């Protein structure tokens, strides 16, 4: 039996060849290993070099030989060892990076701590921080139930420093608002004076749901806490009592011991009348009396004290207790009367004269009425208020500007009362005009505002300004007079406007029909235009005019631009005239319509087609529902009644027409570039939002 050796016979040549072949494989494997080690940083996903000796095995199914297989396994082992070494190095670097990241975070926290300790916010002075906190206090009324939701209460929880600042300044806690949503309407105002009669009810009381005792107790606790934190700061007290049987109890009783610190108080008439204020109230500066609740539902006994103001009609109140007796030089007081007409209809006289706290303390009176009867007893005796600085008389009643409703009790020969310190006067309404500016003289007046018709108002204004001989600085006129009458009024007292710096002229139709002919302001434009010849500068009755407002008039574009250009030119003598600095034209109208006649005919044709379709649709409805009766008159207005021209062709505002005239727009741009401030467009709410949200 022959035994065949499976191994091939090896000859010397073959051995040498085989040896060289094995050496070549070893060298190739070694080269491959070293080559892979040298390129171990390359990605394994990249294709191998095409010159690689095993590249022929990749795209084919050729089985590698034993020598090739051994070389591949050896090369892979070397690569795996190299990868493990690199992975160990990466892990070591990652651990080092993590430790460094921890160190970086620690250093950053220390940096933040040092930055916060030395920040400018920590170095803000306490008084400045107090003023910033004061901005968080709401200006509107906040009920006691929700008082903790607004400043400065939430600021107490921010940090200890802010907490200490809030408690250190009593001015952050001195605004007290009391409403009656938590009060007892059955409780009387305050205990009766010694020897006085208790107050009893005249009419049934308005009842509200019972307030839980714990809620009211907590509210009183917050009020007491706020008063204690206010320290000795002056109090600003606002009381809203509805209905007139409500005296804001028990909150009024809580703040009553601190009323001597009151600087400002706003309360209904019946609360002030039945509350014995302490005396003297040396800090009191302003009293705001609300007459909208009407008279109180209590009446006092027959032996009550006399009223502190003269009157022929019995009163059921003791108004404004004498809390300033003995003061030699008392501070000033401002008084505001609201909705006094509601009270006057039941209990005349109209306004009690507050003589109890000395009329010479009053520096400001603000009177707003809405149903005033033509009687001079409605007004306080202005001659008593010698130190009055601001006076505002506004009549909002229907027909307020009708000359036929003037009071017949005016005394034509009555001497005018001198108001030596009056600097600001605002009058609205024919009746109030007759009862105020016809009876006073204001030599120190600098600001005058008049709203009323031309029939009586212009004569009263002319006489008042002439008699007062004042140096006006601001003058505002709102009237329904024609353009020629307005220009004639200014020219009749041309000497009075030599010092005026601000002029506002507004045309209003008041109670007249809205279809009144448009009032063009050609005469007013001519009056405001400054002569171009410097030698004729004396013809300008407004030499010091720096701000101008025109509203309600219908004017052409070039006329207004001419006025602005004439007043922006360099003046010959700056001491005798000034240049215009600003103007407001937001409510000025143009003489042009939005659409031309051709465009209006197109719009009318479209409307006619729409109405025709509507009529056809209604005709089909009649056929679908024959039982429903439809008269011809029911739908006749759909195709017969054409809307008025103003509805579809509105008048352009002055600025809208300006945008359509390039030449005039270029002139306005030059004026604005030269420094003239012009207000021509009303800013909308969305415009305000865009300005705030616009990124920097």
C-alpha positions in Angstrom: 0.0 0.0 0.0 1.4 3.3 -1.1 1.2 6.1 1.4 0.9 9.5 -0.4 2.4 12.4 1.4 -0.2 15.3 1.3 2.6 17.8 1.4 4.1 18.7 -1.9 7.6 17.8 -2.5 10.0 20.5 -1.8 13.0 21.0 -4.0 15.9 23.3 -3.1 14.6 25.7 -5.6 11.1 25.4 -4.3 12.4 25.8 -0.7 14.2 28.9 -1.6 11.3 30.2 -3.4 9.0 29.2 -0.6 11.3 30.8 1.9 11.4 34.0 -0.1 7.7 33.8 -0.4 7.3 33.4 3.3 9.7 36.3 4.0 7.7 38.4 1.6 4.5 37.6 3.4 6.1 38.4 6.7 7.6 41.6 5.3 4.2 42.5 3.7 2.5 41.8 7.0 5.1 43.8 8.8 4.7 46.6 6.3 1.0 46.4 6.6 1.2 46.6 10.4 3.6 49.5 10.4 1.6 51.1 7.7 -1.5 50.8 9.7 0.2 52.0 12.8 1.5 55.0 11.0 -2.0 55.7 9.8 -3.8 54.7 12.9 -5.3 58.1 13.1 -7.2 57.6 9.9 -10.8 56.6 10.0 -11.6 52.9 9.5 -14.5 53.8 7.3 -12.2 55.2 4.6 -11.4 52.8 1.7 -7.9 51.2 1.8 -5.2 52.0 -0.6 -5.6 50.3 -3.9 -1.9 49.2 -3.8 -2.7 47.1 -0.7 -1.6 43.6 -1.5 -5.0 42.1 -0.3 -7.1 44.6 -2.3 -7.8 41.9 -4.9 -9.8 40.0 -2.2 -12.3 42.8 -1.5 -14.5 42.9 -4.6 -14.3 39.2 -5.4 -15.2 36.0 -3.7 -11.7 34.6 -3.9 -10.8 32.5 -0.9 -7.5 33.7 0.6 -4.7 31.3 0.8 -3.3 30.1 4.1 -0.4 32.5 3.9 -2.8 35.4 3.1 -5.1 34.3 6.0 -2.2 34.2 8.4 -1.0 37.6 7.3 -4.5 39.1 7.7 -5.0 37.7 11.2 -1.6 38.9 12.3 -2.3 42.4 10.9 -5.6 42.5 12.6 -4.1 41.6 16.0 -1.6 44.4 15.6 -4.4 46.9 14.7 -6.5 45.8 17.7 -3.6 46.4 20.1 -3.0 49.8 18.6 -6.7 50.6 19.0 -6.7 49.6 22.6 -3.8 51.8 23.3 -5.5 54.7 21.6 -8.8 54.0 23.5 -6.9 54.0 26.8 -5.4 57.4 25.9 -8.8 58.7 25.0 -10.3 57.5 28.2 -7.6 59.1 30.2 -8.1 62.4 28.3 -11.8 62.2 28.9 -11.3 61.7 32.7 -8.9 64.6 32.6 -11.4 66.8 30.7 -14.2 66.0 33.2 -12.0 67.0 36.1 -11.0 70.2 34.3 -14.7 70.9 33.6 -15.4 70.6 37.3 -12.6 73.0 38.0 -13.9 75.4 35.4 -17.4 75.4 36.9 -16.0 76.0 40.4 -13.9 78.9 39.1 -17.0 80.3 37.3 -19.1 80.1 40.4 -16.5 82.0 42.3 -16.3 84.6 39.5 -20.1 85.0 39.6 -20.0 85.4 43.3 -17.3 88.1 43.1 -19.2 89.8 40.3 -22.4 89.8 42.2 -20.7 91.1 45.4 -19.2 94.0 43.4 -22.0 94.6 40.9 -23.4 98.1 40.4 -26.9 96.8 41.6 -25.5 96.2 45.0 -23.9 99.7 45.1 -27.2 101.5 44.3 -27.8 104.1 47.0 -30.7 103.3 49.3 -32.6 106.4 48.3 -32.3 105.6 44.6 -33.5 102.1 45.2 -36.4 103.5 47.1 -37.4 105.6 44.2 -37.2 102.6 41.9 -39.4 100.6 44.3 -41.9 103.5 44.3 -42.4 102.9 40.6 -43.8 99.5 41.3 -46.7 100.9 43.3 -49.8 101.0 41.1 -51.4 104.4 40.4 -54.8 102.9 40.1 -57.1 101.9 42.9 -56.2 98.5 44.5 -58.6 97.0 47.0 -57.3 96.0 50.4 -58.1 92.3 49.6 -55.5 92.4 46.7 -53.0 94.8 48.2 -50.3 92.1 48.7 -50.2 91.4 45.0 -48.7 94.8 44.2 -45.6 96.7 45.2 -43.9 96.9 47.5 -45.2 93.7 49.1 -43.6 91.3 46.6 -40.3 93.1 46.9 -40.0 91.9 50.5 -39.4 88.4 49.3 -36.6 89.1 46.8 -33.6 89.3 49.2 -32.8 90.6 52.6 -31.3 93.8 51.3 -34.5 94.7 49.4 -36.5 93.6 52.5 -34.6 96.1 54.7 -35.0 98.9 52.1 -38.7 98.4 51.8 -39.2 98.6 55.6 -36.8 101.5 56.1 -38.8 104.0 54.0 -42.3 104.8 55.1 -43.0 106.6 51.8 -43.4 103.2 50.1 -46.4 102.3 52.4 -48.2 105.7 52.6 -50.8 105.2 49.9 -53.9 103.7 51.3 -57.0 102.8 49.2 -60.2 101.8 51.0 -63.2 100.4 49.1 -66.5 99.2 50.5 -66.5 95.7 49.2 -65.5 94.4 52.6 -67.2 97.0 54.9 -70.3 97.0 57.0 -73.0 99.4 55.5 -74.9 99.3 58.8 -72.1 100.8 60.8 -72.3 104.5 61.6 -69.3 106.7 60.6 -67.7 107.4 64.0 -68.9 107.7 67.6 -71.0 110.7 68.2 -69.4 113.7 69.9 -69.9 114.2 73.5 -73.4 115.6 74.1 -74.4 115.0 70.5 -77.3 113.0 69.2 -76.7 109.7 67.5 -77.2 109.5 63.7 -80.3 107.6 62.7 -81.4 106.2 59.3 -83.7 108.1 57.1 -84.2 105.5 54.3 -83.8 101.7 53.9 -80.2 100.7 53.6 -78.6 99.0 50.6 -77.6 95.5 51.8 -74.7 93.5 50.4 -73.8 89.9 51.1 -72.3 89.3 54.5 -68.5 89.4 54.5 -66.8 86.5 56.4 -65.3 87.7 59.6 -62.0 86.1 59.0 -61.6 87.8 55.6 -62.4 91.2 57.1 -60.1 90.6 60.0 -57.3 89.7 57.8 -57.9 92.9 55.7 -57.9 95.1 58.7 -54.7 93.4 59.8 -53.0 94.2 56.5 -54.2 97.8 56.8 -52.8 98.2 60.3 -49.5 96.6 59.1 -49.3 99.1 56.2 -50.0 102.1 58.4 -47.3 101.0 60.9 -44.8 100.5 58.1 -45.5 104.0 56.8 -43.9 105.3 60.0 -44.3 109.1 60.0 -44.7 109.6 56.3 -47.6 111.7 54.9 -50.6 109.6 54.1 -52.4 109.6 50.7 -55.9 108.3 51.4 -58.5 107.3 48.9 -61.9 106.2 50.1 -64.5 104.8 47.7 -67.8 104.5 49.4 -70.9 103.1 47.6 -73.8 103.7 48.4 -74.1 106.9 50.5 -75.1 104.8 53.5 -71.6 103.3 53.5 -68.9 104.9 55.6 -66.1 102.4 54.8 -66.2 100.9 58.3 -64.4 99.5 60.1 -61.4 100.7 58.0 -62.2 104.4 58.5 -62.0 103.8 62.3 -58.6 102.1 61.8 -57.0 105.0 60.0 -58.7 107.8 61.9 -56.0 108.1 64.6 -53.5 108.7 61.8 -55.4 111.4 59.9 -53.2 114.1 61.3 -50.5 112.8 58.9 -52.8 113.1 55.9 -51.4 114.9 52.9 -54.1 114.0 50.3 -57.5 112.7 50.9 -60.2 111.7 48.3 -63.5 110.6 49.7 -67.3 111.0 49.1 -69.0 114.0 50.5 -70.9 112.2 53.2 -67.7 110.6 54.6 -65.9 113.9 54.9 -68.9 115.6 56.3 -69.5 113.1 59.1 -65.9 112.4 59.9 -64.4 114.6 62.6 -60.9 115.3 61.3 -58.2 116.0 63.8 -56.9 119.5 64.1 -54.6 120.9 63.0 -54.0 119.0 59.8 -50.8 120.8 59.0 -49.7 118.4 56.3 -52.9 118.5 54.3 -52.4 119.7 50.8 -55.3 118.4 48.7 -58.9 117.4 49.3 -60.8 115.7 46.5 -64.6 115.7 47.3 -66.8 113.2 45.4 -70.4 114.3 45.2 -71.6 111.4 43.0 -73.1 109.4 45.9 -75.6 112.1 46.8 -76.6 113.0 50.4 -76.1 110.6 53.3 -78.9 108.5 54.6 -78.3 109.8 58.2 -79.6 112.9 59.7 -78.4 114.4 63.0 -80.4 115.5 66.0 -81.8 119.0 66.6 -78.9 120.3 68.8 -76.0 119.6 66.4 -73.4 122.3 65.8 -74.0 125.0 63.2 -72.8 124.7 59.7 -69.3 126.2 59.1 -70.4 128.0 55.9 -73.2 130.5 55.4 -76.4 129.2 53.8 -80.1 129.8 54.0 -81.1 126.2 53.4 -80.7 123.7 56.3 -78.2 121.0 55.8 -78.1 117.5 57.2 -74.3 117.5 57.4 -71.5 119.3 59.2 -69.1 119.8 56.3 -65.4 120.2 56.7 -64.8 120.2 60.4 -62.8 123.2 61.8 -59.5 121.4 62.0 -57.3 124.4 61.2 -58.1 126.7 64.0 -55.1 128.5 65.4 -52.8 128.0 62.5 -51.0 131.2 61.7 -49.5 130.3 58.3 -51.3 127.2 57.2 -50.1 125.3 54.1 -52.0 125.3 50.8 -54.8 123.0 49.8 -56.2 121.8 46.5 -59.8 121.0 46.1 -61.6 119.0 43.4 -65.4 118.7 43.1 -66.8 115.8 41.0 -70.4 115.3 39.9 -71.7 118.0 42.2 -74.9 118.3 40.1 -76.2 115.0 41.5 -76.0 116.4 45.0 -77.4 119.9 44.2 -80.6 118.5 42.8 -81.6 117.3 46.3 -79.7 119.5 48.7 -78.9 123.0 47.6 -76.7 125.0 47.7 -74.5 123.6 45.0 -71.1 123.7 46.6 -70.5 124.3 50.3 -67.8 127.0 50.7 -65.1 125.3 52.8 -64.6 128.3 55.1 -63.8 125.9 58.0 -60.3 125.3 56.8 -59.7 128.9 55.7 -60.2 129.8 52.0 -56.7 131.4 51.8 -55.2 127.9 52.0 -56.9 126.8 48.8 -54.6 127.0 45.7 -56.4 124.8 43.2 -60.1 124.3 42.4 -61.3 121.8 39.9 -65.0 121.8 39.2 -66.6 119.3 36.8 -70.4 119.4 36.4 -72.8 117.6 34.0 -76.2 119.1 34.8 -75.7 122.6 36.0 -78.6 125.0 36.5 -78.1 128.6 35.5 -77.5 130.1 38.9 -74.5 132.0 40.3 -75.0 130.3 43.7 -73.5 127.1 42.2 -70.1 128.5 42.3 -68.0 129.2 45.4 -67.3 132.8 46.2 -64.0 133.2 44.3 -63.1 136.4 46.0 -62.5 134.5 49.2 -59.7 132.4 47.5 -57.0 135.1 47.4 -54.2 132.5 47.0 -55.8 130.5 44.2 -53.3 129.5 41.6 -55.2 127.0 39.4 -58.9 127.2 38.5 -60.6 124.7 36.2 -64.4 125.0 35.5 -65.7 122.4 33.1 -69.4 122.1 32.2 -70.3 118.8 30.5 -74.1 119.2 30.5 -76.1 119.0 27.3 -76.6 122.4 25.6 -73.7 123.8 27.7 -72.7 126.1 24.8 -76.2 127.4 24.0 -76.4 131.2 24.6 -80.1 131.1 25.3 -79.6 129.2 28.5 -77.5 131.9 30.2 -78.2 132.8 33.7 -80.3 135.9 34.2 -78.9 136.7 37.7 -75.7 138.2 36.5 -74.9 141.6 37.8 -73.4 143.7 35.0 -72.0 146.4 37.4 -70.6 144.0 39.9 -66.9 144.8 40.5 -64.5 142.1 39.4 -62.7 140.1 42.1 -58.9 140.3 41.9 -57.1 137.0 41.8 -53.5 138.1 42.3 -51.9 134.6 42.2 -54.0 132.9 39.6 -51.7 131.6 36.8 -53.8 128.9 35.1 -57.5 129.2 34.1 -59.5 126.7 32.1 -63.2 127.4 31.4 -65.6 125.3 29.3 -69.3 126.2 28.7 -71.3 129.4 28.2 -72.7 129.5 31.8 -69.3 129.0 33.5 -67.8 131.5 31.2 -70.3 134.1 32.3 -69.9 133.1 36.0 -66.1 133.2 36.1 -64.1 135.3 33.6 -66.8 138.0 33.7 -66.3 138.4 37.4 -62.6 138.1 38.0 -59.3 139.8 37.2 -56.1 137.8 36.9 -53.0 140.0 36.4 -50.6 137.0 36.9 -52.3 134.7 34.4 -50.0 132.8 32.1 -52.1 130.0 30.8 -55.7 130.4 29.5 -57.9 127.7 27.9 -61.4 128.5 26.7 -64.0 126.1 25.2 -67.3 127.7 24.1 -69.2 129.5 21.3 -68.4 132.8 19.8 -71.7 134.6 20.6 -70.8 135.4 24.2 -67.4 133.8 24.8 -65.4 136.1 22.6 -66.7 139.3 24.2 -66.1 137.9 27.7 -62.6 136.7 26.7 -61.7 140.0 25.1 -62.8 142.0 28.1 -61.2 139.6 30.6 -57.8 139.7 28.8 -57.9 143.4 28.4 -58.8 144.2 32.0 -56.3 141.7 33.4 -53.4 143.1 31.4 -51.6 139.8 31.9 -48.6 138.4 30.0 -50.0 135.2 28.5 -47.7 132.4 27.6 -50.1 129.6 26.6 -53.5 130.1 25.0 -55.9 127.4 23.8 -59.1 128.2 22.0 -61.8 125.7 21.0 -64.9 127.2 19.4 -67.5 126.9 16.7 -66.8 130.4 15.4 -66.1 130.9 11.7 -62.6 131.5 10.4 -63.1 135.2 10.0 -64.5 135.6 13.5 -61.5 133.8 15.0 -59.1 136.0 13.1 -61.0 139.1 14.1 -60.9 138.1 17.7 -57.1 137.8 17.7 -56.7 141.1 15.8 -59.0 143.0 18.2 -56.6 142.5 21.1 -53.3 142.2 19.1 -51.3 143.6 22.0 -52.2 140.7 24.3 -50.3 138.1 22.2 -46.9 139.7 22.2 -45.7 137.2 24.9 -47.6 134.1 23.8 -45.3 131.1 23.1 -47.9 128.3 22.6 -51.1 128.7 20.6 -53.7 126.1 20.0 -56.8 126.7 17.8 -59.4 124.0 17.4 -62.7 124.4 15.5 -65.6 122.4 16.8 -69.3 122.3 15.8 -70.4 121.6 19.4 -74.2 121.0 19.3 -74.6 122.0 15.7 -75.6 119.6 12.9 -72.7 117.6 11.5 -73.7 118.6 8.0 -72.6 122.2 8.6 -70.4 123.7 5.9 -66.7 123.0 6.3 -64.9 125.8 8.0 -61.8 126.8 6.0 -59.1 128.6 7.9 -57.8 130.9 5.2 -58.1 134.0 7.4 -56.4 132.2 10.3 -53.6 131.0 8.0 -53.0 134.6 6.8 -53.0 135.8 10.4 -50.4 133.2 11.4 -48.1 133.7 8.4 -45.2 135.9 9.4 -44.3 138.7 6.9 -41.2 137.8 4.8 -40.0 141.4 4.9 -38.0 141.9 8.1 -39.0 145.6 8.1 -42.6 144.6 8.4 -42.0 142.3 11.4 -44.2 144.5 13.6 -47.2 143.2 11.7 -46.8 139.8 13.3 -49.0 139.6 16.4 -47.3 136.4 17.6 -43.6 137.4 17.6 -42.7 134.8 20.4 -44.7 131.9 19.0 -42.7 128.6 19.4 -45.4 126.0 19.2 -48.6 125.9 17.1 -51.5 123.5 17.0 -54.3 123.6 14.4 -57.3 121.2 14.6 -60.7 120.8 13.2 -60.1 123.2 10.2 -60.1 122.4 6.5 -57.0 123.8 4.9 -55.0 123.5 1.7 -51.5 122.0 1.9 -49.4 124.9 0.7 -51.0 127.4 3.0 -50.0 125.5 6.2 -46.5 124.9 4.8 -46.2 128.6 4.0 -47.0 129.4 7.7 -44.3 126.9 8.9 -41.7 128.2 6.4 -42.3 131.8 7.3 -41.9 131.1 11.0 -38.8 129.0 10.5 -36.8 131.6 8.6 -34.0 133.4 10.4 -35.4 136.5 12.1 -33.8 139.9 11.7 -33.7 140.6 15.4 -33.8 137.5 17.7 -34.7 139.7 20.7 -38.0 140.7 19.0 -39.0 137.4 17.4 -38.3 133.7 17.7 -38.4 130.8 15.3 -41.1 128.1 15.4 -39.9 125.0 17.2 -42.8 122.6 16.8 -46.4 122.2 15.6 -49.2 119.7 15.8 -51.4 119.0 12.8 -52.8 115.6 13.7 -56.5 116.7 13.6 -56.2 119.1 10.6 -58.3 118.2 7.5 -57.7 118.9 3.8 -60.0 120.2 1.1 -59.7 117.1 -1.0 -61.7 113.8 -1.1 -60.2 110.3 -1.1 -61.6 109.3 -4.5 -61.9 111.2 -7.8 -65.3 111.4 -9.6 -64.2 108.6 -12.0 -63.2 106.4 -9.1 -66.4 107.2 -7.3 -68.5 106.1 -10.3 -66.6 102.8 -10.4 -67.4 102.3 -6.7 -71.1 103.2 -7.3 -71.3 100.6 -10.1 -69.9 97.9 -7.9 -72.4 98.8 -5.2 -75.2 98.7 -7.7 -74.1 95.2 -8.9 -74.0 94.0 -5.3 -77.5 95.3 -4.6 -78.8 93.7 -7.8 -77.5 90.3 -6.6 -79.1 90.9 -3.2 -82.4 91.6 -4.8 -82.2 88.5 -7.0 -81.3 86.4 -4.0 -84.3 87.7 -2.2 -86.6 87.1 -5.2 -85.5 83.4 -5.1 -86.3 83.3 -1.4 -89.9 84.4 -2.2 -90.3 81.6 -4.7 -88.9 79.0 -2.3 -91.1 80.2 0.6 -94.4 81.4 -1.0 -96.2 81.4 2.4 -94.0 84.3 3.6 -95.3 87.7 2.6 -92.7 90.3 1.6 -93.8 93.8 0.9 -92.1 95.8 -1.7 -91.3 98.6 0.8 -89.4 96.1 2.9 -86.6 95.8 0.3 -87.0 99.0 -1.6 -84.2 100.8 0.2 -81.8 98.1 -0.8 -81.6 99.3 -4.4 -83.2 102.8 -4.2 -81.4 104.4 -1.3 -77.9 105.3 -2.3 -75.6 106.1 0.7 -74.4 109.7 1.1 -71.3 110.8 -0.7 -69.2 111.3 2.5 -69.7 107.6 3.3 -67.9 106.3 0.3 -65.7 109.3 -0.4 -64.4 110.6 2.9 -62.3 113.8 3.2 -58.6 113.2 3.4 -56.8 114.4 6.4 -54.1 117.0 5.9 -51.3 114.5 6.2 -52.9 112.0 3.8 -53.2 114.8 1.2 -49.6 115.8 1.9 -48.4 112.3 0.9 -50.1 112.8 -2.5 -48.3 116.1 -3.2 -44.5 115.4 -3.7 -43.5 119.1 -3.9 -45.2 120.0 -0.6 -43.9 116.8 1.0 -40.4 117.8 0.0 -40.9 121.2 1.6 -42.0 119.6 4.9 -39.0 117.2 4.8 -36.7 120.2 4.5 -38.4 121.9 7.5 -38.1 118.8 9.6 -34.4 118.3 8.6 -33.9 121.9 9.7 -35.0 121.1 13.2 -38.8 121.7 13.2 -40.7 119.1 15.2 -44.0 118.2 13.5 -46.7 115.9 14.9 -48.9 114.8 11.9 -50.0 111.2 12.6 -51.7 109.8 15.6 -49.6 107.0 17.1 -51.6 103.8 17.3 -51.3 101.1 20.0 -49.7 98.7 17.6 -47.1 101.3 16.7 -46.3 101.7 20.4 -45.8 97.9 20.6 -43.6 97.8 17.6 -41.4 100.6 19.0 -41.0 98.7 22.3 -40.4 95.3 20.7 -38.1 96.5 18.0 -34.7 94.9 18.5 -31.7 97.1 19.0 
